[in-house]
Each structure stands twice: as structure tokens, then as C-alpha cells.
Amino acid sequence: MTAKGVRDGAGLATALVYTQLLSDAIKAKKRYGTIPARLDTTFPWDEAAARALFAQLGQSVPDDYDVFYLSPTRDLGLPFCYAVCFAAWFVVRGQHARALLPLIGGVADLTENFSIFSLRKAYPDFSGPRAELALAVGPVATAIKWVCFLLSILLLTFGGRKSTPAAAKKKDA
């Protein structure tokens, strides 16, 4: 499979996951009257923000949170899709070093998701080792995710295109 094939396949998977997330948001709006807030869209977040959010969500929403963060067709699958799509896009352009940027962002996104899930399971007692690790790592992972994601978008949009040998021959002719 070529880098273009990987890019296109991962791009399609990303679109399908985003469609599922949009569908979930519409269902949540109907069910709860609002779309429940999420820590991974809050920047920066900390223990106080996590406690406030989980208190606000109450007991009915957390089950939906588990499905959201652990389903391969939702936020668990999204980092795999967009990271691979963006990385393949850089490879197709001949910008191999830049392909690491979305991959790092994808790993940070997964780390963030597991941190938030760990906190959700520990709530309201954040004193255990897993919760303490999640509080230490989660907000940093969120920052890394957003920086890598936004830089990837900017570089893909405005970062130029490395000339290939075939393009150079056309230009010289």
C-alpha cells in the first residue's frame, strides 16, 4: 500500500469517526439538554477542573463518558485515524521529518484519553497512584496534543511542498 492509500484510508476513517462523534453530540443534546463538557477540549485543565466537571456531570453521564473514551469508533479511534492520515500526508509531500509531529500528537491524545478515563473511574478520590499519575500526565498530554495537532494543520496548509524529481524535470522542461 502506498502512502497516498494510507492517507486516503485514514482520512476516510477520520471522517467516519467524526460523523459518529457528531451523532453522539446530537443524541447527548436530546438526552441531557446540552452537550456534556469534556476535559480534553478544555485547555489547560487541572485537578480542580476535573473535579468540577465530574461533579457537574453527575452519575448518569459518566457511562456515556466511558463509551466515548473507550470506543474505537469514537475518541479512542480518532487519534489513530488523524495521526496516521496527517503523517501519511507529510510522507506523500516528501516531508518525512514532519510526519513525526502528528504521530506524537496522536500518542499524546491517547495518553490524555486514558488519563481522563482513570480520573473518571477514581472520582471523587484522586489520592491513588493511578489518579495522581493521570493528574500529572493528563494536562501535559492535552497541551502536547493540541500543539501537535494545530502545527500539523498549519504545516499541511501553509508548509509548502517538497519538490519531487518528477516535478523538477517538468519545471526544467
N, C-alpha and C positions, 0 to 999 in steps of 0.2 A: 504494500500500500504506500502511496506517495504522501508527501507532506500535505499536498493540496487535498487529498482524500481524507486524511486525518482531520485537517482544518474544517472541511465541509461537514464531515460526520459529527465532529464535536460541536460545530456551530448549530447543526440541526438539533442535537441533544440539548444544547443550552436553550434553544428556543422552546423546546418541549417542556423542559423543567420550568422555565419562566412562565409558560402557559399554565402549568399546574399550580405554581405559586400564586398567580393571578386568580385562578379559580378558587384556591383556598382563601384568599383575601376576601373575595366576594361572599363565600359561604360564611366566613367569620363575621363579616359586616351584618349579614342577615341574622346570624345566631346571637351575637353579643351586642349588636347595635353600633359596633365600632370594630376597627381592625386592631387586634391586640398589639401593643408595643413589643419591640424586640430589642434585646441588648446589642445584638450585632449591627443594628442600624444606629445605635447611639455612640457618639464619639466625642470625647472619651467616656468610658464608663468605669465604675469602681464598685466597691462593696455596697456603699450607700445606694447607688443607682440600682444594683441588683436586688437589694432588699426591698426598695420602694416598688420596683416593677413587680416582683413576685407577690408582694402584699396586695398590690392593685389588681393583679390577675385573679387572685382568689384561688379556689380549689377546682373550678370547672375548666378553666383554660389550660392548666398545665398538661393535661393528657394530650391536648392538641399540640402543645409545645413539643412533647416527646415525639409525636408523629412527624412534626415539621422538621426537627433537627436530626432524626434518625432514619428518615425515609430516603432511599436512593433516588426517588423522583422529586425530591424537594431539596432542602438546604444541605443535606449530606451529599447529594449527587452534583449539585451546582458547581462547587469548586473543581471537581474533576472535569466537568464539561468546559467551563470558561477558561480554565488554566491550560488545558490541552489545546483548545481552539486558538487562543491567543499565541501560545508557544509555537504551534504549527504555522500560524500566520507569519510570525517573525522568521521562521525557518524558510518558508516559501519566498520571503523577501531577501533571503541571504543574510539576515541579521541574527546569526546563531547565538551570540552572547546575550542579546536582548531576550531570547526565548526563556532564559532563566527567571526573568522578572515575574511573569505570570505564574510560573511553577512555584516560586517562593510564596507568592500571594495565595495560591491555592492551598499550600501546606499550612500557611498561617490561618486561612479561613477554616480549614478542618480542625486545627488546634483550637481556635476560638469556639467552634460549634461544640466540641467535646467539653471545653471548659464551662460553657453556659449550661450544657446538659448536666454536668457534675454539680454545678451550683443549684440547679433546679431540683435535683434529687436530694441534695443536702439541706435545702431550705426547710426551716429557718436557722438551722445550726451550721454555721460556716466555720466551726472550730476544728474539724477533722483535717487530716493531711491532704485528702483529695480536694476539698473545698479551698484550703489555703493555697494549694498549688494552682487551682483554677483561678483564684483571685489574683495571684501573682502573674500568671501567664496569659490569661484571657484578654485583659485590656491591651497588653503589648501586641498580642496576636491580631487584635482588631485594628490597631494602628498600622501594623505591617501590611495586613490585608488591604486596607483602603489605599495606602500609599502605592503599593504594587499594582493594584487594580487601576487606579487613576493614571499612574505613569504609563502603564501598558496602553490604556486608551489613548492618551496623548501621543505616545510614540507611534502607535499604529496609525493615528490620524495625521500627525504632522511630522513624523520622524523620517520621512523620505524613504527611498527605496534604493537598495544597493544594486548597482548595475551588474547584470549577468554577462557572461561572454557573448551570448547571442545578441543581447541588446547593444553591446558595444560594437559588434560587427555591423548591425543595422545603422547605427549612428554614423559610423565611418563611411558607409557606402553612399 
